[in-house]
């Protein structure tokens, strides 16, 4: 009779008295090892994996780099709706925010992407956009550090058929920012 260990730990095929000598050896263990091919689809679920089982050390370097290092959903005055690795958002004035990271990023060469919902209260097209605050006259941001990033929010709108207007504003309703890097 075959010896079977079910997924819930139940062992079948063992008679009273245990296993005879030599029944379980290295070859048998290797032949019955769990492999990807033996795992049925949908058998491993998030609920079956504990948080401590997946760590940065177990992820490949490229996978770690692809993960967002921080993100925030906030309103124009710096009030945080939800976030990851963001301790606070400082309101520096009209359309000027500083995102403060809980844990510093590895370096200041990260990428910030984002968007904003802008409401102009009218029937015309409008959208919000965040950008890293320009630092010096050459366009090099000196307000982007490992511990914080200063961001300007602006909006563009079309009034009737006229040219788009881009202006700094403090009326962005929701601002979404994501930070990627090493």
GROMACS elastic network, one bead per residue, 0.5 to 0.9 nm:
[ bonds ]
;  ai    aj funct       b0    kb
    1    13     6  0.57899   500
    1    14     6  0.82377   500
    2    12     6  0.80147   500
    2    13     6  0.56066   500
    2    14     6  0.83585   500
    3    11     6  0.70979   500
    3    12     6  0.57031   500
    3    14     6  0.62740   500
    4    10     6  0.79488   500
    4    11     6  0.55748   500
    4    12     6  0.51581   500
    4    13     6  0.63101   500
    4    14     6  0.85722   500
    5     8     6  0.80018   500
    5     9     6  0.58757   500
    5    10     6  0.55442   500
    5    12     6  0.65406   500
    5    13     6  0.89917   500
    6     9     6  0.53208   500
    6    10     6  0.52132   500
    6    11     6  0.64894   500
    6    12     6  0.81712   500
    7    10     6  0.73721   500
   11    14     6  0.72428   500
   12    15     6  0.86030   500
   14    17     6  0.83217   500
   14    18     6  0.62520   500
   14    19     6  0.67067   500
   15    18     6  0.60140   500
   15    19     6  0.75031   500
   16    19     6  0.85788   500
   17    20     6  0.82853   500
   19    22     6  0.83830   500
   19    23     6  0.66827   500
   19    24     6  0.80556   500
   20    23     6  0.59341   500
   20    24     6  0.86092   500
   21    24     6  0.77153   500
   22    25     6  0.62847   500
   23    28     6  0.82105   500
   24    27     6  0.81081   500
   24    28     6  0.59829   500
   24    29     6  0.70426   500
   25    28     6  0.53739   500
   25    29     6  0.63575   500
   25    30     6  0.87693   500
   26    29     6  0.51081   500
   26    30     6  0.61250   500
   26    31     6  0.85753   500
   27    30     6  0.51282   500
   27    31     6  0.60936   500
   27    32     6  0.86018   500
   28    31     6  0.51214   500
   28    32     6  0.61789   500
   28    33     6  0.85203   500
   29    32     6  0.52568   500
   29    33     6  0.59448   500
   30    33     6  0.51905   500
   30    34     6  0.88576   500
   31    34     6  0.88974   500
   32    35     6  0.87778   500
   33    38     6  0.89736   500
   34    37     6  0.82590   500
   34    38     6  0.62994   500
   34    39     6  0.75238   500
   35    38     6  0.52739   500
   35    39     6  0.67656   500
   36    39     6  0.53687   500
   36    40     6  0.84116   500
   37    40     6  0.76901   500
   39    42     6  0.87082   500
   39    43     6  0.69540   500
   39    44     6  0.81521   500
   40    43     6  0.57032   500
   40    44     6  0.82919   500
   41    44     6  0.76139   500
   42    45     6  0.65958   500
   43    48     6  0.89919   500
   44    47     6  0.82775   500
   44    48     6  0.64099   500
   44    49     6  0.77541   500
   45    48     6  0.53108   500
   45    49     6  0.68531   500
   46    49     6  0.53549   500
   46    50     6  0.79313   500
   47    50     6  0.73116   500
   49    52     6  0.83651   500
   49    53     6  0.66884   500
   49    54     6  0.82223   500
   50    53     6  0.55889   500
   50    54     6  0.78252   500
   51    54     6  0.62698   500
   51    55     6  0.83131   500
   52    55     6  0.67381   500
   53    58     6  0.88251   500
   54    57     6  0.83506   500
   54    58     6  0.65666   500
   54    59     6  0.78117   500
   55    58     6  0.53381   500
   55    59     6  0.67526   500
   56    59     6  0.51835   500
   56    60     6  0.80248   500
   56    61     6  0.86690   500
   56    64     6  0.68361   500
   57    60     6  0.77138   500
   57    61     6  0.87763   500
   59    62     6  0.81966   500
   59    63     6  0.61463   500
   59    64     6  0.63606   500
   60    63     6  0.52632   500
   60    64     6  0.64244   500
   60    65     6  0.88857   500
   61    64     6  0.51589   500
   61    65     6  0.63589   500
   61    66     6  0.88075   500
   62    65     6  0.51347   500
   62    66     6  0.63169   500
   63    66     6  0.51761   500
   63    67     6  0.66973   500
   64    67     6  0.55233   500
   64    68     6  0.87088   500
   64   182     6  0.77065   500
   65    68     6  0.79183   500
   65    69     6  0.85173   500
   65   180     6  0.74296   500
   65   181     6  0.60336   500
   65   182     6  0.52761   500
   66    69     6  0.88421   500
   66   180     6  0.71418   500
   66   181     6  0.76446   500
   66   182     6  0.84903   500
   67    70     6  0.89123   500
   67   180     6  0.67938   500
   67   181     6  0.81271   500
   68    71     6  0.70006   500
   68    84     6  0.88410   500
   68   178     6  0.66701   500
   68   179     6  0.58225   500
   68   181     6  0.75005   500
   69    84     6  0.78999   500
   69    85     6  0.70461   500
   69   105     6  0.71692   500
   69   178     6  0.78832   500
   69   179     6  0.57025   500
   69   180     6  0.54479   500
   69   181     6  0.67392   500
   69   182     6  0.81733   500
   70    83     6  0.74692   500
   70    84     6  0.52278   500
   70    86     6  0.63739   500
   70   101     6  0.73149   500
   70   102     6  0.88386   500
   70   105     6  0.86965   500
   70   177     6  0.83587   500
   70   178     6  0.60120   500
   70   179     6  0.51479   500
   70   180     6  0.72242   500
   71    82     6  0.84917   500
   71    83     6  0.54917   500
   71    84     6  0.52867   500
   71    85     6  0.69503   500
   71    86     6  0.69241   500
   71   176     6  0.75653   500
   71   177     6  0.54983   500
   71   179     6  0.59966   500
   71   180     6  0.89244   500
   72    80     6  0.70904   500
   72    81     6  0.77152   500
   72    82     6  0.60023   500
   72    84     6  0.64536   500
   72    85     6  0.83703   500
   72    86     6  0.67190   500
   72    89     6  0.87532   500
   72    99     6  0.82755   500
   72   175     6  0.79374   500
   72   176     6  0.58979   500
   72   177     6  0.53875   500
   72   178     6  0.66537   500
   72   179     6  0.89785   500
   73    79     6  0.88060   500
   73    80     6  0.61222   500
   73    81     6  0.54493   500
   73    82     6  0.52920   500
   73    83     6  0.60702   500
   73   174     6  0.69379   500
   73   175     6  0.57420   500
   73   177     6  0.66683   500
   73   178     6  0.89975   500
   74    77     6  0.80352   500
   74    78     6  0.60150   500
   74    79     6  0.54812   500
   74    81     6  0.51257   500
   74    82     6  0.70199   500
   74    83     6  0.82786   500
   74    89     6  0.78946   500
   74   173     6  0.84991   500
   74   174     6  0.58277   500
   74   175     6  0.52926   500
   74   176     6  0.66537   500
   74   177     6  0.85914   500
   75    78     6  0.56170   500
   75    79     6  0.54575   500
   75    80     6  0.66449   500
   75    81     6  0.74162   500
   75   171     6  0.88618   500
   75   172     6  0.69122   500
   75   173     6  0.56153   500
   75   175     6  0.57215   500
   75   176     6  0.87300   500
   76    79     6  0.73417   500
   76    91     6  0.76786   500
   76    94     6  0.83743   500
   76    95     6  0.68115   500
   76    96     6  0.84749   500
   76    97     6  0.79198   500
   76   153     6  0.83508   500
   76   169     6  0.87968   500
   76   170     6  0.58285   500
   76   171     6  0.63626   500
   76   172     6  0.54064   500
   76   173     6  0.61974   500
   76   174     6  0.67504   500
   76   175     6  0.69234   500
   77    80     6  0.89303   500
   77    89     6  0.84270   500
   77    90     6  0.78044   500
   77    91     6  0.54554   500
   77    92     6  0.87512   500
   77    93     6  0.83734   500
   77    94     6  0.85804   500
   77    95     6  0.83976   500
   77    96     6  0.89847   500
   77    97     6  0.79715   500
   77   170     6  0.75849   500
   77   171     6  0.88834   500
   78    88     6  0.76864   500
   78    90     6  0.54906   500
   78    91     6  0.52308   500
   78    92     6  0.89627   500
   78    97     6  0.67697   500
   78    98     6  0.83132   500
   78    99     6  0.85676   500
   79    88     6  0.81880   500
   79    89     6  0.69152   500
   79    90     6  0.84743   500
   79    91     6  0.86885   500
   80    83     6  0.70812   500
   80    88     6  0.71261   500
   80    89     6  0.68890   500
   81   174     6  0.89792   500
   83    86     6  0.58958   500
   83    87     6  0.83521   500
   84    87     6  0.84200   500
   84   101     6  0.87882   500
   84   102     6  0.85125   500
   85   100     6  0.86192   500
   85   101     6  0.56021   500
   85   103     6  0.62960   500
   85   104     6  0.87080   500
   86    89     6  0.76699   500
   86    99     6  0.68945   500
   86   100     6  0.57330   500
   86   102     6  0.50578   500
   86   103     6  0.79483   500
   87    99     6  0.80263   500
   87   100     6  0.57063   500
   87   101     6  0.55026   500
   87   103     6  0.85179   500
   88    98     6  0.83347   500
   88    99     6  0.63393   500
   88   100     6  0.53957   500
   88   101     6  0.73645   500
   88   102     6  0.81049   500
   89    97     6  0.65270   500
   89    98     6  0.55128   500
   89   100     6  0.59663   500
   89   101     6  0.89523   500
   90    96     6  0.84749   500
   90    97     6  0.54879   500
   90    99     6  0.65689   500
   90   100     6  0.77047   500
   90   150     6  0.89615   500
   91    94     6  0.79267   500
   91    95     6  0.80659   500
   91    96     6  0.62686   500
   91    98     6  0.67369   500
   92    95     6  0.78919   500
   92    96     6  0.51658   500
   92    97     6  0.55081   500
   92    98     6  0.71292   500
   93    96     6  0.52934   500
   93    97     6  0.74093   500
   93   170     6  0.77994   500
   94    97     6  0.84576   500
   94   152     6  0.86601   500
   94   153     6  0.85759   500
   94   168     6  0.71545   500
   94   169     6  0.57918   500
   94   171     6  0.84128   500
   95   130     6  0.88712   500
   95   151     6  0.81258   500
   95   152     6  0.54375   500
   95   154     6  0.66411   500
   95   168     6  0.57759   500
   95   171     6  0.77037   500
   95   172     6  0.78990   500
   96   133     6  0.81833   500
   96   150     6  0.72464   500
   96   151     6  0.59210   500
   96   153     6  0.64876   500
   96   168     6  0.84921   500
   96   169     6  0.85540   500
   96   170     6  0.79139   500
   97   149     6  0.83585   500
   97   150     6  0.56984   500
   97   151     6  0.52064   500
   97   152     6  0.63163   500
   97   153     6  0.79397   500
   98   143     6  0.87968   500
   98   148     6  0.65802   500
   98   149     6  0.55558   500
   98   151     6  0.60008   500
   98   152     6  0.87335   500
   99   147     6  0.86009   500
   99   148     6  0.54313   500
   99   149     6  0.52441   500
   99   150     6  0.62380   500
   99   151     6  0.75207   500
  100   104     6  0.88705   500
  100   147     6  0.60866   500
  100   149     6  0.67352   500
  100   150     6  0.86773   500
  101   104     6  0.59155   500
  101   105     6  0.77671   500
  101   146     6  0.80157   500
  101   147     6  0.53054   500
  101   148     6  0.56697   500
  101   149     6  0.83451   500
  102   147     6  0.76878   500
  103   146     6  0.87819   500
  103   147     6  0.72001   500
  104   107     6  0.81820   500
  104   145     6  0.86916   500
  104   146     6  0.51830   500
  104   148     6  0.79278   500
  105   108     6  0.71796   500
  105   110     6  0.80623   500
  105   145     6  0.83803   500
  105   147     6  0.65650   500
  105   148     6  0.88668   500
  105   181     6  0.76590   500
  105   182     6  0.74137   500
  106   109     6  0.85475   500
  106   110     6  0.86327   500
  106   146     6  0.66104   500
  106   181     6  0.76865   500
  106   182     6  0.57953   500
  107   110     6  0.69806   500
  107   145     6  0.74680   500
  107   146     6  0.53827   500
  107   181     6  0.78917   500
  107   182     6  0.71315   500
  108   111     6  0.87653   500
  108   144     6  0.62574   500
  108   145     6  0.50408   500
  108   146     6  0.50090   500
  108   147     6  0.85644   500
  108   181     6  0.84377   500
  109   144     6  0.85152   500
  109   145     6  0.85749   500
  109   146     6  0.85402   500
  109   181     6  0.67976   500
  109   182     6  0.81126   500
  110   144     6  0.88033   500
  110   146     6  0.86480   500
  110   179     6  0.65759   500
  110   180     6  0.54960   500
  110   182     6  0.71169   500
  111   178     6  0.81272   500
  111   179     6  0.56131   500
  111   180     6  0.51825   500
  111   181     6  0.62253   500
  112   131     6  0.80364   500
  112   132     6  0.74684   500
  112   149     6  0.87640   500
  112   177     6  0.67644   500
  112   178     6  0.56859   500
  112   180     6  0.65935   500
  112   181     6  0.89625   500
  113   130     6  0.79276   500
  113   131     6  0.80170   500
  113   176     6  0.83327   500
  113   177     6  0.57575   500
  113   178     6  0.53418   500
  113   179     6  0.65978   500
  113   180     6  0.83715   500
  114   129     6  0.72170   500
  114   130     6  0.62437   500
  114   131     6  0.81036   500
  114   175     6  0.74596   500
  114   176     6  0.51952   500
  114   178     6  0.60042   500
  114   179     6  0.87636   500
  115   127     6  0.85694   500
  115   128     6  0.63880   500
  115   129     6  0.51421   500
  115   130     6  0.60506   500
  115   153     6  0.89444   500
  115   174     6  0.84785   500
  115   175     6  0.60533   500
  115   176     6  0.52909   500
  115   177     6  0.67164   500
  116   127     6  0.69675   500
  116   129     6  0.54989   500
  116   130     6  0.69807   500
  116   153     6  0.79978   500
  116   154     6  0.88393   500
  116   155     6  0.85658   500
  116   172     6  0.64373   500
  116   173     6  0.73019   500
  116   174     6  0.54756   500
  116   176     6  0.59246   500
  116   177     6  0.86202   500
  117   126     6  0.86913   500
  117   127     6  0.61920   500
  117   128     6  0.54915   500
  117   129     6  0.82496   500
  117   172     6  0.60180   500
  117   173     6  0.56540   500
  117   174     6  0.52104   500
  117   175     6  0.65830   500
  117   176     6  0.86289   500
  118   126     6  0.64741   500
  118   127     6  0.52224   500
  118   128     6  0.50129   500
  118   129     6  0.86585   500
  118   155     6  0.68799   500
  118   156     6  0.89068   500
  118   171     6  0.68896   500
  118   173     6  0.56973   500
  118   174     6  0.73815   500
  118   175     6  0.88810   500
  119   122     6  0.78479   500
  119   126     6  0.70908   500
  119   127     6  0.77245   500
  119   128     6  0.85785   500
  119   171     6  0.74681   500
  119   172     6  0.69880   500
  119   173     6  0.68250   500
  120   123     6  0.82332   500
  120   124     6  0.79826   500
  120   125     6  0.86888   500
  120   126     6  0.69156   500
  120   127     6  0.89614   500
  120   157     6  0.83512   500
  120   171     6  0.82541   500
  121   124     6  0.86149   500
  122   125     6  0.83608   500
  123   159     6  0.86914   500
  124   157     6  0.69750   500
  124   158     6  0.58743   500
  124   159     6  0.58012   500
  124   160     6  0.68586   500
  125   156     6  0.83496   500
  125   157     6  0.55551   500
  125   158     6  0.54885   500
  125   159     6  0.75897   500
  126   155     6  0.69020   500
  126   156     6  0.56180   500
  126   158     6  0.65264   500
  126   159     6  0.89451   500
  127   154     6  0.85912   500
  127   155     6  0.55945   500
  127   156     6  0.57033   500
  127   157     6  0.65856   500
  127   172     6  0.88942   500
  128   153     6  0.69535   500
  128   154     6  0.57484   500
  128   156     6  0.65676   500
  128   157     6  0.88632   500
  128   172     6  0.65032   500
  128   173     6  0.89202   500
  128   174     6  0.88980   500
  128   175     6  0.81562   500
  129   152     6  0.83626   500
  129   153     6  0.56111   500
  129   154     6  0.53718   500
  129   155     6  0.59362   500
  129   156     6  0.80541   500
  129   172     6  0.88268   500
  129   175     6  0.83021   500
  130   151     6  0.64061   500
  130   152     6  0.55660   500
  130   154     6  0.62627   500
  130   155     6  0.85754   500
  130   175     6  0.77386   500
  130   176     6  0.84720   500
  130   177     6  0.79729   500
  131   134     6  0.84984   500
  131   150     6  0.87065   500
  131   151     6  0.55447   500
  131   152     6  0.53548   500
  131   153     6  0.63604   500
  131   154     6  0.81093   500
  132   135     6  0.88999   500
  132   141     6  0.70478   500
  132   143     6  0.78724   500
  132   144     6  0.74906   500
  132   149     6  0.72444   500
  132   150     6  0.61104   500
  132   152     6  0.62129   500
  132   153     6  0.88143   500
  133   141     6  0.63457   500
  133   142     6  0.82358   500
  133   143     6  0.65407   500
  133   144     6  0.80557   500
  133   149     6  0.82401   500
  133   150     6  0.56509   500
  133   151     6  0.50419   500
  133   152     6  0.55675   500
  134   137     6  0.80863   500
  134   138     6  0.86786   500
  134   139     6  0.55270   500
  134   140     6  0.62930   500
  134   142     6  0.72678   500
  134   143     6  0.74521   500
  134   150     6  0.89404   500
  134   151     6  0.88301   500
  134   152     6  0.88557   500
  135   138     6  0.81360   500
  135   139     6  0.62546   500
  135   140     6  0.55518   500
  135   143     6  0.60662   500
  135   144     6  0.86747   500
  136   139     6  0.54856   500
  136   140     6  0.56044   500
  136   141     6  0.66680   500
  136   142     6  0.70301   500
  137   140     6  0.75065   500
  138   141     6  0.88997   500
  140   143     6  0.89741   500
  141   144     6  0.59836   500
  142   145     6  0.74255   500
  143   148     6  0.77651   500
  143   149     6  0.59864   500
  143   150     6  0.54967   500
  143   151     6  0.84620   500
  144   147     6  0.82138   500
  144   148     6  0.62365   500
  144   150     6  0.62894   500
  144   151     6  0.88171   500
  145   148     6  0.53197   500
  145   149     6  0.60920   500
  145   150     6  0.88383   500
  146   149     6  0.79252   500
  152   168     6  0.74304   500
  152   169     6  0.87468   500
  153   167     6  0.87923   500
  153   168     6  0.62045   500
  153   169     6  0.65455   500
  153   170     6  0.76014   500
  153   172     6  0.74724   500
  153   175     6  0.82721   500
  154   166     6  0.66624   500
  154   167     6  0.54842   500
  154   169     6  0.54060   500
  154   170     6  0.80731   500
  154   171     6  0.89752   500
  154   172     6  0.79108   500
  155   165     6  0.78990   500
  155   166     6  0.56063   500
  155   167     6  0.57833   500
  155   168     6  0.65527   500
  155   169     6  0.66666   500
  155   171     6  0.88187   500
  155   172     6  0.77860   500
  156   164     6  0.61108   500
  156   165     6  0.52952   500
  156   167     6  0.67433   500
  157   163     6  0.85373   500
  157   164     6  0.54417   500
  157   165     6  0.56440   500
  157   166     6  0.70503   500
  158   161     6  0.67514   500
  158   162     6  0.63172   500
  158   163     6  0.64544   500
  158   165     6  0.68238   500
  159   162     6  0.56743   500
  159   163     6  0.75658   500
  159   164     6  0.74436   500
  159   165     6  0.83890   500
  160   163     6  0.87947   500
  161   164     6  0.88571   500
  162   165     6  0.87265   500
  169   172     6  0.69478   500
  170   173     6  0.86488   500
  172   175     6  0.67711   500
